[in-house]
Amino acid sequence: MTDIDKATRTELEAAAFRRLLQHLDENKDVQNIDLMILADFCRNCLSKWLSAAASEQNVELDYEQAREWVYGMPYSEWKDKFQPPATPEQMAAFEAKQKAKS
């Protein structure tokens, strides 16, 4: 990696994270279950990582607050508007992925 100072690196990583959140927001049809199957992470994972990072910096940001940050609205509202129940095929693919990991 090129010689990038820590502050610039942090700014670049933050910009990439903001772009990822924007991309996910623009593609609400991409379901969390599909992300979990394909990439082994989802919006909820990002929320957990954000909350953990805040905790490491002694910043109060609980999981629900982090989810609202990631989803752009309360999770319950996002779920009602954009998240249909997982199909049997999605659940089977998810379970197969989990089994393959263990």
Z-matrix of the N, CA and C atoms (Angstrom, degrees):
N
C 1 1.457
C 2 1.526 1 108.65
N 3 1.299 2 115.44 1 146.64
C 4 1.460 3 118.98 2 -179.60
C 5 1.513 4 110.04 3 -66.94
N 6 1.305 5 114.34 4 164.65
C 7 1.467 6 119.56 5 179.48
C 8 1.524 7 109.89 6 -78.13
N 9 1.308 8 114.81 7 95.56
C 10 1.462 9 121.31 8 178.17
C 11 1.517 10 107.28 9 -114.00
N 12 1.329 11 116.40 10 130.58
C 13 1.455 12 118.99 11 -179.89
C 14 1.522 13 109.82 12 -67.11
N 15 1.329 14 114.89 13 159.09
C 16 1.464 15 121.61 14 -173.38
C 17 1.535 16 112.03 15 -59.43
N 18 1.312 17 117.66 16 -42.40
C 19 1.465 18 120.28 17 -178.54
C 20 1.528 19 110.87 18 -64.18
N 21 1.323 20 117.10 19 -43.15
C 22 1.460 21 120.54 20 178.96
C 23 1.516 22 110.49 21 -65.80
N 24 1.327 23 116.14 22 -41.27
C 25 1.466 24 119.58 23 177.84
C 26 1.521 25 110.63 24 -59.37
N 27 1.328 26 116.31 25 -45.16
C 28 1.463 27 120.68 26 179.19
C 29 1.523 28 110.60 27 -61.08
N 30 1.342 29 117.62 28 -42.33
C 31 1.462 30 120.96 29 178.41
C 32 1.523 31 111.09 30 -63.33
N 33 1.321 32 117.98 31 -41.52
C 34 1.458 33 121.57 32 179.07
C 35 1.527 34 111.04 33 -65.61
N 36 1.325 35 117.22 34 -43.31
C 37 1.463 36 120.96 35 178.88
C 38 1.525 37 110.62 36 -64.55
N 39 1.334 38 116.33 37 -40.30
C 40 1.465 39 120.07 38 178.25
C 41 1.527 40 110.57 39 -64.38
N 42 1.319 41 116.92 40 -40.92
C 43 1.466 42 120.25 41 178.43
C 44 1.526 43 110.60 42 -64.23
N 45 1.318 44 116.75 43 -40.79
C 46 1.466 45 120.04 44 178.25
C 47 1.528 46 110.54 45 -65.00
N 48 1.333 47 117.78 46 -39.50
C 49 1.460 48 121.33 47 177.65
C 50 1.526 49 110.51 48 -63.71
N 51 1.339 50 116.68 49 -44.57
C 52 1.467 51 119.24 50 178.11
C 53 1.523 52 110.56 51 -61.09
N 54 1.320 53 117.02 52 -38.94
C 55 1.467 54 120.99 53 178.96
C 56 1.524 55 110.67 54 -66.96
N 57 1.327 56 117.77 55 -38.85
C 58 1.461 57 121.05 56 176.19
C 59 1.523 58 110.18 57 -61.32
N 60 1.325 59 117.70 58 -45.60
C 61 1.465 60 120.47 59 178.17
C 62 1.519 61 110.98 60 -61.97
N 63 1.325 62 117.25 61 -40.96
C 64 1.465 63 120.71 62 177.77
C 65 1.523 64 110.39 63 -62.94
N 66 1.315 65 116.57 64 -43.23
C 67 1.464 66 121.05 65 179.87
C 68 1.531 67 110.79 66 -62.14
N 69 1.327 68 116.78 67 -44.89
C 70 1.461 69 119.95 68 177.93
C 71 1.524 70 110.85 69 -63.49
N 72 1.323 71 116.71 70 -38.75
C 73 1.459 72 120.25 71 179.19
C 74 1.522 73 111.09 72 -66.04
N 75 1.310 74 117.10 73 -36.23
C 76 1.463 75 121.36 74 179.15
C 77 1.529 76 112.35 75 -76.68
N 78 1.316 77 116.62 76 -11.32
C 79 1.466 78 121.74 77 -177.94
C 80 1.517 79 110.49 78 -127.54
N 81 1.325 80 115.45 79 57.14
C 82 1.459 81 120.93 80 -178.51
C 83 1.521 82 112.39 81 -63.26
N 84 1.340 83 116.76 82 -18.94
C 85 1.457 84 119.77 83 178.16
C 86 1.526 85 111.84 84 -70.00
N 87 1.318 86 116.94 85 -16.83
C 88 1.468 87 120.32 86 175.06
C 89 1.524 88 106.59 87 -78.18
N 90 1.312 89 115.48 88 110.26
C 91 1.458 90 121.14 89 -174.51
C 92 1.530 91 111.45 90 -82.35
N 93 1.317 92 115.48 91 151.30
C 94 1.462 93 120.72 92 178.21
C 95 1.523 94 111.56 93 -56.38
N 96 1.317 95 118.05 94 -40.57
C 97 1.460 96 120.97 95 -178.52
C 98 1.533 97 109.72 96 -62.08
N 99 1.329 98 117.19 97 -37.83
C 100 1.461 99 120.29 98 177.99
C 101 1.529 100 111.13 99 -67.71
N 102 1.321 101 116.26 100 -40.39
C 103 1.467 102 119.70 101 175.81
C 104 1.528 103 110.62 102 -60.96
N 105 1.320 104 116.27 103 -42.61
C 106 1.468 105 120.19 104 -179.98
C 107 1.529 106 110.75 105 -63.79
N 108 1.312 107 117.24 106 -40.42
C 109 1.458 108 120.96 107 -179.62
C 110 1.525 109 110.28 108 -66.55
N 111 1.319 110 116.48 109 -46.10
C 112 1.458 111 120.72 110 -173.91
C 113 1.526 112 114.52 111 -83.93
N 114 1.324 113 116.54 112 -38.97
C 115 1.465 114 119.53 113 -171.05
C 116 1.522 115 114.10 114 -120.59
N 117 1.321 116 117.38 115 -5.31
C 118 1.464 117 122.66 116 179.15
C 119 1.532 118 112.97 117 63.75
N 120 1.337 119 116.15 118 27.96
C 121 1.457 120 121.93 119 170.62
C 122 1.519 121 107.34 120 -155.71
N 123 1.328 122 115.68 121 162.52
C 124 1.465 123 120.35 122 178.92
C 125 1.528 124 108.94 123 -148.00
N 126 1.299 125 116.15 124 -173.74
C 127 1.465 126 121.07 125 179.38
C 128 1.533 127 111.18 126 -59.98
N 129 1.335 128 116.61 127 -37.43
C 130 1.467 129 119.53 128 178.49
C 131 1.519 130 111.12 129 -65.31
N 132 1.331 131 117.34 130 -37.26
C 133 1.464 132 120.85 131 176.20
C 134 1.524 133 110.08 132 -61.72
N 135 1.341 134 116.76 133 -45.71
C 136 1.459 135 120.37 134 177.69
C 137 1.524 136 110.47 135 -57.72
N 138 1.321 137 116.28 136 -39.64
C 139 1.470 138 120.57 137 178.83
C 140 1.520 139 111.16 138 -63.61
N 141 1.314 140 116.98 139 -42.63
C 142 1.469 141 121.10 140 178.35
C 143 1.521 142 110.56 141 -64.21
N 144 1.323 143 116.96 142 -42.52
C 145 1.466 144 120.89 143 179.91
C 146 1.527 145 110.85 144 -65.56
N 147 1.331 146 116.69 145 -38.96
C 148 1.458 147 121.27 146 178.67
C 149 1.525 148 110.60 147 -65.52
N 150 1.308 149 116.58 148 -44.40
C 151 1.459 150 120.92 149 178.18
C 152 1.527 151 111.00 150 -63.30
N 153 1.333 152 117.13 151 -41.51
C 154 1.469 153 120.87 152 178.41
C 155 1.523 154 111.31 153 -65.01
N 156 1.330 155 116.85 154 -40.49
C 157 1.464 156 120.52 155 178.49
C 158 1.526 157 110.37 156 -63.66
N 159 1.320 158 116.43 157 -40.83
C 160 1.461 159 120.13 158 177.19
C 161 1.515 160 110.47 159 -61.34
N 162 1.325 161 116.52 160 -44.57
C 163 1.464 162 121.07 161 179.34
C 164 1.531 163 111.60 162 -59.59
N 165 1.330 164 115.83 163 -40.99
C 166 1.469 165 120.25 164 178.53
C 167 1.523 166 111.86 165 -62.21
N 168 1.325 167 116.76 166 -26.10
C 169 1.466 168 121.82 167 179.39
C 170 1.533 169 111.97 168 -98.89
N 171 1.333 170 115.69 169 11.88
C 172 1.463 171 121.74 170 -177.90
C 173 1.531 172 112.43 171 57.39
N 174 1.331 173 115.42 172 38.73
C 175 1.458 174 122.31 173 176.52
C 176 1.523 175 107.05 174 -109.48
N 177 1.323 176 116.39 175 132.15
C 178 1.456 177 120.02 176 179.48
C 179 1.523 178 109.62 177 -79.70
N 180 1.311 179 115.74 178 112.56
C 181 1.460 180 122.37 179 176.02
C 182 1.520 181 105.68 180 -153.16
N 183 1.323 182 115.81 181 97.26
C 184 1.458 183 118.06 182 -177.57
C 185 1.533 184 110.25 183 -77.37
N 186 1.305 185 115.09 184 172.57
C 187 1.461 186 121.59 185 -174.90
C 188 1.526 187 112.00 186 -57.91
N 189 1.334 188 118.07 187 -44.48
C 190 1.465 189 120.79 188 -179.46
C 191 1.525 190 111.19 189 -64.82
N 192 1.323 191 117.53 190 -38.98
C 193 1.463 192 120.14 191 176.67
C 194 1.528 193 110.27 192 -65.53
N 195 1.315 194 116.46 193 -40.28
C 196 1.463 195 120.54 194 178.18
C 197 1.527 196 110.45 195 -64.98
N 198 1.322 197 117.36 196 -39.79
C 199 1.466 198 119.70 197 178.09
C 200 1.525 199 110.60 198 -63.24
N 201 1.318 200 117.43 199 -39.67
C 202 1.464 201 119.33 200 177.90
C 203 1.532 202 110.21 201 -63.90
N 204 1.325 203 117.54 202 -36.71
C 205 1.459 204 122.49 203 176.79
C 206 1.537 205 109.23 204 -62.64
N 207 1.321 206 116.48 205 -49.48
C 208 1.466 207 121.51 206 -176.40
C 209 1.530 208 111.47 207 -68.98
N 210 1.323 209 117.47 208 -43.69
C 211 1.462 210 121.58 209 -177.00
C 212 1.526 211 113.27 210 -82.39
N 213 1.327 212 117.32 211 -18.20
C 214 1.458 213 120.53 212 -178.63
C 215 1.518 214 113.54 213 78.98
N 216 1.318 215 116.31 214 9.01
C 217 1.464 216 123.36 215 179.61
C 218 1.530 217 106.55 216 -171.16
N 219 1.323 218 117.91 217 166.63
C 220 1.469 219 118.06 218 175.59
C 221 1.531 220 110.19 219 -55.52
N 222 1.324 221 115.92 220 140.04
C 223 1.462 222 120.78 221 -176.55
C 224 1.521 223 111.89 222 -56.81
N 225 1.320 224 117.24 223 -41.27
C 226 1.472 225 119.91 224 -178.51
C 227 1.529 226 110.55 225 -60.02
N 228 1.317 227 117.12 226 -38.79
C 229 1.465 228 120.99 227 178.33
C 230 1.536 229 110.14 228 -67.16
N 231 1.338 230 116.97 229 -45.31
C 232 1.463 231 121.13 230 179.50
C 233 1.526 232 110.17 231 -60.69
N 234 1.331 233 115.18 232 -44.62
C 235 1.469 234 120.18 233 -179.04
C 236 1.530 235 110.64 234 -60.85
N 237 1.322 236 117.18 235 -44.37
C 238 1.471 237 120.83 236 179.40
C 239 1.528 238 112.04 237 -63.35
N 240 1.329 239 116.67 238 -37.88
C 241 1.461 240 120.74 239 -175.74
C 242 1.524 241 113.93 240 -83.41
N 243 1.337 242 116.76 241 -35.33
C 244 1.463 243 118.63 242 -165.15
C 245 1.530 244 116.12 243 -127.07
N 246 1.311 245 118.62 244 -7.79
C 247 1.461 246 118.88 245 -174.07
C 248 1.525 247 111.99 246 -115.55
N 249 1.322 248 116.83 247 99.90
C 250 1.462 249 118.73 248 174.94
C 251 1.531 250 109.35 249 -74.26
N 252 1.306 251 117.57 250 162.77
C 253 1.467 252 119.56 251 176.29
C 254 1.536 253 110.32 252 -59.94
N 255 1.311 254 115.43 253 146.40
C 256 1.465 255 119.98 254 177.02
C 257 1.523 256 109.31 255 -64.05
N 258 1.313 257 115.11 256 141.28
C 259 1.457 258 119.99 257 178.36
C 260 1.529 259 109.48 258 -78.08
N 261 1.318 260 117.88 259 161.15
C 262 1.466 261 119.47 260 174.83
C 263 1.532 262 112.09 261 -57.25
N 264 1.334 263 116.95 262 -35.32
C 265 1.465 264 120.48 263 178.86
C 266 1.532 265 111.24 264 -66.97
N 267 1.323 266 116.65 265 -41.03
C 268 1.463 267 119.98 266 177.40
C 269 1.528 268 110.41 267 -63.90
N 270 1.313 269 116.72 268 -44.40
C 271 1.469 270 120.01 269 -179.87
C 272 1.525 271 111.01 270 -63.54
N 273 1.318 272 117.62 271 -40.05
C 274 1.463 273 120.82 272 178.60
C 275 1.522 274 110.52 273 -63.98
N 276 1.332 275 117.11 274 -42.79
C 277 1.468 276 120.57 275 178.63
C 278 1.521 277 110.97 276 -65.22
N 279 1.330 278 116.81 277 -40.42
C 280 1.462 279 121.02 278 178.43
C 281 1.529 280 110.68 279 -64.02
N 282 1.320 281 116.86 280 -46.35
C 283 1.470 282 120.91 281 179.97
C 284 1.521 283 111.20 282 -63.81
N 285 1.337 284 117.56 283 -38.34
C 286 1.460 285 120.45 284 177.28
C 287 1.522 286 110.88 285 -64.47
N 288 1.330 287 116.95 286 -40.12
C 289 1.471 288 120.48 287 178.11
C 290 1.520 289 109.97 288 -64.03
N 291 1.320 290 117.38 289 -44.40
C 292 1.466 291 120.95 290 179.85
C 293 1.522 292 110.95 291 -62.51
N 294 1.325 293 115.93 292 -41.21
C 295 1.464 294 120.58 293 179.86
C 296 1.515 295 110.56 294 -65.18
N 297 1.333 296 117.42 295 -39.60
C 298 1.471 297 121.82 296 179.98
C 299 1.528 298 111.15 297 -66.36
N 300 1.334 299 117.33 298 -28.71
C 301 1.461 300 121.32 299 179.67
C 302 1.522 301 112.39 300 -72.96
N 303 1.330 302 116.55 301 -27.47
C 304 1.475 303 119.24 302 -174.64
C 305 1.512 304 112.47 303 -92.58
